[in-house]
Amino acid sequence: MIVPTEAPNRLESLVNTTDHGQPEWRLDSDASGTVIVLSGEWIAQDGRIPPFPADGLRQVKKGQGIAFRTDSLGRWDTALISFLWDVKQQATRAGLDLRADTLPDSARKLLDLLPEQAAPPPPPPHRRFAPVTAIGAHTLDSLTEIGTVTELGAETARGALAAATGRGRMRMTDLMSNVRDAGPSALLIVGIVNFLVGAILAFVGAVQLHKFAADIYVASLVGIAVVREMSAVMTAIIMAGRTGGAYAARIATMQGNEEIDALTVFGIPVSTYLILPSILSLILTMPFLYLYGCLIGILGGFCVAIGMLTVTGAGYFHQTINAIALNQFELGFIKSIFFAALIGLTSCRIGLRAGRSAADVGIAATRAVVVGIVGVIALDAIFAVIANTLGI
């Protein structure tokens, strides 16, 4: 607590009254002028550092010198330097001569490094309305990022070829662990979503087709929609949110813990050791998850058709088999592979460019999910145009 005190032959001073060892200061006077007496231990971690008030030097006459007395000063750290800097700034503003020759040598050297006044905050940047410049900068950044992701994909492909010939640095334990996380662990959520999608398609189709006594064609609607589009897209979206976000968060955490830097220092290529198992596990598991999603989606449509329409089970599956051509499975199979490569590459890249704080891990995971979902839908639109051109 800061309280005033009086003493003979002294200025009316401010004294920090504390227990033994706690930091305290007071203004005193002697033959040479005003003296700031420091005592106690000035340790920032203790949280007991007394502040220097804004009017602490109001009683000192302009032009008078100020010195320090440190006979009773104990241990100190940067807390003392912060206090001395406050004194230095106020002395400069008041036109007083501050003499630091009686301070400990290390404290005096540190205080000499600090300016007499704190630097004013920089003015806010002036923002001009320049849409052409903004569009150009965004375009260049996008092209640069596309080139970086392409280069990362090429390095990963070269690492895959080296691993196939026994010269790679990918560990099979890492690949098997990623395959388990991206495959069997995702069966439940993939099955639930695709079952509901198939049921929704059957319900919507049944409402309209029943008006034309075409109940049996619900099987064709569900089968074609699930095999051609919905199973591949919904499975990819699930994997982008579940596995892609996990990849980005994992790599961002390694970036914050400087594990990526350690791999680089030891000469271990990150693309082969870390990214290749992640991408390869998605490429291996996504086609099987797609086929599993097709089966579950058709089953969801079957349950709705049997419950709402006058369709037999044998008739439903017979109509489904006749409606779905083999090239529809080929298209969905190819799309699932490209979706897997897209999710793996973008998620790992976002994790590698993340910051080093805990908040950056969450930002990287969120960005990976968003980019993965948008990328999957955009890539599916490209495949739709290609399939329409080829007449599939």
Phi, psi and omega per residue, in radians:
M1 nan 2.363 -3.137
I2 -1.568 2.082 -3.128
V3 -2.295 2.608 3.094
P4 -1.352 2.685 3.109
T5 -2.516 2.777 3.115
E6 -2.237 2.564 3.110
A7 -2.627 2.653 3.132
P8 -1.137 2.458 3.132
N9 1.010 0.487 3.120
R10 -2.244 2.729 2.990
L11 -1.210 2.727 2.983
E12 -1.144 1.984 -2.909
S13 -2.044 2.955 3.062
L14 -1.878 2.218 -3.076
V15 -2.152 2.393 3.042
N16 -1.622 1.816 -3.096
T17 -1.524 2.066 -3.061
T18 -2.475 -3.121 3.037
D19 -1.322 3.016 -3.133
H20 -1.086 2.278 3.100
G21 1.613 -0.279 3.129
Q22 -1.346 2.506 -3.077
P23 -1.131 2.433 3.107
E24 -2.627 2.741 3.087
W25 -2.527 2.792 3.060
R26 -2.771 2.693 3.061
L27 -1.546 2.272 3.134
D28 -2.303 3.077 3.102
S29 -2.482 2.559 3.050
D30 -2.478 -2.857 -3.086
A31 -1.138 -0.512 -3.107
S32 -1.476 -0.218 -3.133
G33 2.328 -2.610 -3.106
T34 -1.419 2.449 -3.126
V35 -2.244 2.363 3.012
I36 -1.750 1.968 -3.097
V37 -1.580 2.174 3.139
L38 -1.977 2.399 3.121
S39 -2.635 2.869 3.133
G40 1.526 -3.041 -3.113
E41 -1.844 2.112 -3.089
W42 -1.748 1.440 -3.105
I43 -2.001 2.116 -3.059
A44 -1.112 -0.591 -3.082
Q45 -1.150 -0.447 3.130
D46 -1.209 -0.417 3.118
G47 1.242 0.407 -3.088
R48 -2.067 0.368 -3.062
I49 -1.280 2.165 3.126
P50 -1.331 2.448 3.102
P51 -1.378 2.746 3.026
F52 -1.693 2.012 -3.029
P53 -1.135 2.752 -3.105
A54 -1.125 -0.446 3.137
D55 -1.924 0.513 -3.073
G56 -1.140 -0.390 -3.113
L57 -1.933 0.389 -3.055
R58 -1.187 -0.440 -3.092
Q59 -1.533 -0.119 -3.122
V60 -1.500 2.291 -3.115
K61 -1.258 2.544 -3.124
K62 -1.089 2.357 -3.129
G63 1.575 -0.167 -3.132
Q64 -1.395 2.594 3.134
G65 -1.485 2.659 3.113
I66 -2.200 2.256 3.100
A67 -2.124 3.095 -3.136
F68 -2.155 2.613 3.018
R69 -2.185 2.116 -3.010
T70 -2.156 0.498 -3.121
D71 -1.089 -0.613 -3.091
S72 -1.784 0.266 -3.126
L73 -1.351 2.258 3.109
G74 -1.685 -2.440 3.113
R75 -1.196 2.650 3.137
W76 -2.672 2.799 3.065
D77 -2.476 -2.619 -3.070
T78 -1.131 -0.286 3.085
A79 -1.083 -0.696 3.109
L80 -1.163 -0.688 3.140
I81 -1.131 -0.674 3.090
S82 -1.112 -0.719 3.101
F83 -1.116 -0.781 -3.138
L84 -1.124 -0.589 3.137
W85 -1.173 -0.671 3.070
D86 -1.044 -0.745 3.108
V87 -1.102 -0.743 -3.118
K88 -1.089 -0.738 3.140
Q89 -1.153 -0.740 3.135
Q90 -1.176 -0.651 3.110
A91 -1.126 -0.666 3.115
T92 -1.143 -0.771 3.139
R93 -1.142 -0.575 -3.119
A94 -1.511 -0.032 -3.130
G95 1.249 0.589 -3.118
L96 -1.788 2.644 3.139
D97 -1.619 1.943 -3.102
L98 -1.706 2.123 -3.141
R99 -1.896 2.099 -3.082
A100 -1.878 0.252 -3.058
D101 -1.219 -0.339 3.128
T102 -1.548 -0.076 3.095
L103 -1.314 2.792 3.000
P104 -0.981 2.577 -3.036
D105 -0.995 -0.783 -3.101
S106 -1.151 -0.682 3.118
A107 -1.174 -0.690 3.134
R108 -1.134 -0.699 3.137
K109 -1.153 -0.706 3.115
L110 -1.174 -0.677 3.136
L111 -1.174 -0.596 3.117
D112 -1.161 -0.431 3.125
L113 -1.296 -0.354 -3.093
L114 -1.524 2.491 3.131
P115 -1.244 2.844 3.130
E116 -1.244 -0.442 3.100
Q117 -2.341 2.509 3.085
A118 -1.168 2.476 -3.136
A119 -1.153 2.371 3.121
P120 -1.171 2.617 3.131
P121 -1.115 2.495 -3.129
P122 -1.145 2.579 3.115
P123 -1.172 2.630 3.120
P124 -1.064 2.480 -3.118
P125 -1.108 2.463 3.127
H126 -1.459 2.097 -3.103
R127 -1.764 2.140 3.094
R128 -1.713 2.656 3.067
F129 -1.467 1.764 -3.111
A130 -2.338 1.386 -3.071
P131 -1.110 -0.632 -3.128
V132 -1.143 -0.759 3.118
T133 -1.100 -0.738 -3.139
A134 -1.124 -0.742 3.128
I135 -1.137 -0.734 3.128
G136 -1.115 -0.755 3.127
A137 -1.129 -0.720 3.109
H138 -1.128 -0.675 3.133
T139 -1.138 -0.784 3.131
L140 -1.109 -0.727 3.111
D141 -1.106 -0.699 3.135
S142 -1.152 -0.756 3.118
L143 -1.128 -0.685 3.100
T144 -1.107 -0.728 3.141
E145 -1.186 -0.670 3.086
I146 -1.084 -0.745 3.102
G147 -1.105 -0.675 3.129
T148 -1.148 -0.765 3.119
V149 -1.134 -0.677 3.099
T150 -1.104 -0.756 3.099
E151 -1.106 -0.700 3.096
L152 -1.109 -0.697 3.088
G153 -1.131 -0.671 3.109
A154 -1.147 -0.733 3.103
E155 -1.110 -0.670 3.117
T156 -1.173 -0.691 3.102
A157 -1.120 -0.715 3.082
R158 -1.126 -0.658 3.076
G159 -1.137 -0.606 3.097
A160 -1.154 -0.719 3.100
L161 -1.136 -0.699 3.115
A162 -1.145 -0.676 3.108
A163 -1.166 -0.614 3.123
A164 -1.154 -0.530 3.127
T165 -1.622 0.095 3.100
G166 1.456 0.191 -3.126
R167 -1.928 0.116 -3.113
G168 -1.551 2.978 -3.133
R169 -1.921 0.311 3.087
M170 -1.418 2.301 3.131
R171 -1.584 2.347 -3.129
M172 -1.135 -0.515 3.107
T173 -1.123 -0.664 3.088
D174 -1.145 -0.726 -3.133
L175 -1.130 -0.780 -3.131
M176 -1.140 -0.653 3.105
S177 -1.130 -0.748 3.109
N178 -1.189 -0.640 3.101
V179 -1.112 -0.719 3.117
R180 -1.122 -0.721 -3.139
D181 -1.214 -0.659 -3.089
A182 -1.504 -0.305 -3.080
G183 -1.870 -1.526 -3.079
P184 -1.007 -0.616 -3.121
S185 -1.210 -0.316 -3.107
A186 -1.732 -0.001 -3.062
L187 -1.075 -0.698 -3.060
L188 -1.124 -0.918 -3.088
I189 -1.177 -0.653 3.088
V190 -1.119 -0.726 -3.138
G191 -1.143 -0.756 -3.124
I192 -1.102 -0.820 -3.092
V193 -1.143 -0.807 -3.112
N194 -1.193 -0.588 3.067
F195 -1.099 -0.781 3.133
L196 -1.172 -0.646 3.105
V197 -1.122 -0.773 3.096
G198 -1.091 -0.683 3.118
A199 -1.162 -0.684 3.124
I200 -1.153 -0.761 3.097
L201 -1.049 -0.739 3.136
A202 -1.157 -0.693 -3.134
F203 -1.138 -0.811 -3.141
V204 -1.116 -0.739 3.134
G205 -1.180 -0.634 -3.108
A206 -1.145 -0.629 -3.121
V207 -1.073 -0.696 -3.099
Q208 -1.497 -0.764 -3.067
L209 -1.202 -0.480 3.131
H210 -1.138 -0.460 3.112
K211 -1.172 -0.426 -3.114
F212 -1.898 0.261 -3.141
A213 0.990 0.654 -3.130
A214 -2.047 0.813 -3.064
D215 -1.062 -0.608 -3.044
I216 -1.140 -0.424 -3.103
Y217 -1.341 -0.042 2.976
V218 -1.075 -0.629 3.109
A219 -1.082 -0.735 3.114
S220 -1.133 -0.757 -3.136
L221 -1.050 -0.878 -3.107
V222 -1.149 -0.770 -3.093
G223 -1.080 -0.869 -3.113
I224 -1.149 -0.776 -3.114
A225 -1.115 -0.724 -3.109
V226 -1.228 -0.822 -3.068
V227 -1.231 -0.707 -3.041
R228 -1.375 -0.703 -2.995
E229 -2.245 -1.040 -2.819
M230 -1.149 -0.719 -3.096
S231 -1.129 -0.810 -3.136
A232 -1.125 -0.785 -3.077
V233 -1.214 -0.829 -3.101
M234 -1.156 -0.675 3.086
T235 -1.122 -0.711 3.125
A236 -1.148 -0.703 3.111
I237 -1.123 -0.716 3.096
I238 -1.078 -0.762 -3.122
M239 -1.223 -0.553 3.078
A240 -1.138 -0.717 3.135
G241 -1.355 -0.568 -3.065
R242 -1.586 -0.955 -3.034
T243 -1.592 -0.708 3.137
G244 -1.082 -0.767 3.095
G245 -1.105 -0.638 3.112
A246 -1.165 -0.696 3.096
Y247 -1.070 -0.824 -3.121
A248 -1.098 -0.747 3.140
A249 -1.147 -0.692 -3.136
R250 -1.129 -0.821 -3.119
I251 -1.213 -0.637 3.089
A252 -1.122 -0.656 3.078
T253 -1.140 -0.726 3.075
M254 -1.110 -0.614 3.082
Q255 -1.130 -0.749 3.129
G256 -1.176 -0.587 3.121
N257 -1.483 0.074 3.108
E258 1.145 0.395 3.072
E259 -1.268 -0.596 3.077
I260 -1.119 -0.716 3.097
D261 -1.101 -0.662 3.129
A262 -1.132 -0.725 3.090
L263 -1.079 -0.715 3.135
T264 -1.144 -0.715 -3.139
V265 -1.109 -0.683 3.140
F266 -1.376 -0.017 3.102
G267 1.371 0.349 3.136
I268 -1.608 2.066 -3.132
P269 -1.155 2.183 -3.117
V270 -1.132 -0.635 -3.091
S271 -1.088 -0.616 -3.107
T272 -1.522 -0.741 -3.020
Y273 -1.368 -0.599 -2.978
L274 -1.989 -0.782 -3.016
I275 -1.455 -0.677 -3.102
L276 -0.999 -0.820 3.106
P277 -1.057 -0.616 -3.127
S278 -1.176 -0.844 -3.114
I279 -1.196 -0.753 -3.095
L280 -1.135 -0.617 3.111
S281 -1.139 -0.673 3.091
L282 -1.180 -0.722 -3.132
I283 -1.124 -0.612 -3.132
L284 -1.313 -0.602 -3.027
T285 -1.636 -0.493 -3.064
M286 -1.063 -0.747 3.104
P287 -1.042 -0.696 3.126
F288 -1.227 -0.637 3.046
L289 -1.144 -0.592 3.092
Y290 -1.121 -0.820 3.134
L291 -1.122 -0.672 3.083
Y292 -1.118 -0.711 3.102
G293 -1.143 -0.640 3.080
C294 -1.066 -0.807 -3.126
L295 -1.095 -0.787 -3.105
I296 -1.215 -0.642 3.110
G297 -1.126 -0.737 3.084
I298 -1.123 -0.640 3.102
L299 -1.139 -0.661 3.088
G300 -1.114 -0.734 3.063
G301 -1.134 -0.616 3.119
F302 -1.095 -0.745 -3.121
C303 -1.107 -0.708 3.138
V304 -1.232 -0.724 -3.116
A305 -1.123 -0.722 3.136
I306 -1.166 -0.623 -3.088
G307 -1.397 -0.482 -3.039
M308 -1.883 -0.502 -2.996
L309 -2.031 2.913 3.097
T310 -1.574 1.155 -3.114
V311 -2.164 2.328 3.094
T312 -1.464 2.787 3.130
G313 -1.111 -0.783 -3.141
A314 -1.118 -0.719 3.118
G315 -1.125 -0.653 -3.139
Y316 -1.104 -0.864 -3.092
F317 -1.232 -0.571 3.082
H318 -1.131 -0.737 3.115
Q319 -1.165 -0.642 3.125
T320 -1.120 -0.790 -3.126
I321 -1.126 -0.692 -3.135
N322 -1.235 -0.487 -3.049
A323 -1.456 -0.492 -3.040
I324 -1.682 2.075 3.073
A325 -1.497 2.811 -3.105
L326 -1.141 -0.600 -3.113
N327 -1.170 -0.346 3.048
Q328 -1.168 -0.703 3.060
F329 -1.164 -0.667 3.120
E330 -1.085 -0.742 3.120
L331 -1.105 -0.820 3.131
G332 -1.137 -0.625 3.130
F333 -1.122 -0.796 3.131
I334 -1.141 -0.728 3.130
K335 -1.073 -0.718 -3.123
S336 -1.099 -0.609 3.103
I337 -1.171 -0.786 3.128
F338 -1.162 -0.665 3.081
F339 -1.064 -0.736 -3.137
A340 -1.098 -0.784 3.129
A341 -1.111 -0.696 3.123
L342 -1.107 -0.825 -3.118
I343 -1.099 -0.793 -3.118
G344 -1.115 -0.808 -3.110
L345 -1.136 -0.867 -3.091
T346 -1.145 -0.684 -3.136
S347 -1.148 -0.777 3.131
C348 -1.161 -0.685 3.115
R349 -1.119 -0.743 3.111
I350 -1.119 -0.661 3.075
G351 -1.139 -0.652 -3.130
L352 -1.223 -0.544 -3.112
R353 -1.644 0.160 -3.141
A354 -1.292 2.807 3.068
G355 -1.302 -2.969 -3.024
R356 -1.956 0.186 3.128
S357 -1.741 2.949 3.124
A358 -1.155 -0.610 3.122
A359 -1.146 -0.563 -3.124
D360 -1.170 -0.451 3.094
V361 -1.134 -0.822 3.091
G362 -1.121 -0.678 3.112
I363 -1.113 -0.735 3.140
A364 -1.124 -0.726 3.127
A365 -1.112 -0.781 3.131
T366 -1.098 -0.775 -3.128
R367 -1.125 -0.655 3.131
A368 -1.131 -0.693 3.124
V369 -1.133 -0.805 -3.115
V370 -1.116 -0.844 -3.126
V371 -1.116 -0.677 3.139
G372 -1.123 -0.789 -3.115
I373 -1.163 -0.825 3.138
V374 -1.110 -0.708 3.134
G375 -1.124 -0.687 3.116
V376 -1.102 -0.786 -3.129
I377 -1.156 -0.718 3.122
A378 -1.138 -0.730 3.126
L379 -1.176 -0.596 3.085
D380 -1.153 -0.627 3.069
A381 -1.108 -0.680 3.097
I382 -1.120 -0.736 3.106
F383 -1.127 -0.598 3.109
A384 -1.116 -0.706 3.106
V385 -1.152 -0.750 3.136
I386 -1.112 -0.753 -3.134
A387 -1.144 -0.672 3.109
N388 -1.153 -0.651 3.106
T389 -1.157 -0.692 -3.135
L390 -1.427 -0.104 3.125
G391 1.292 0.496 3.136
I392 -1.497 nan nan
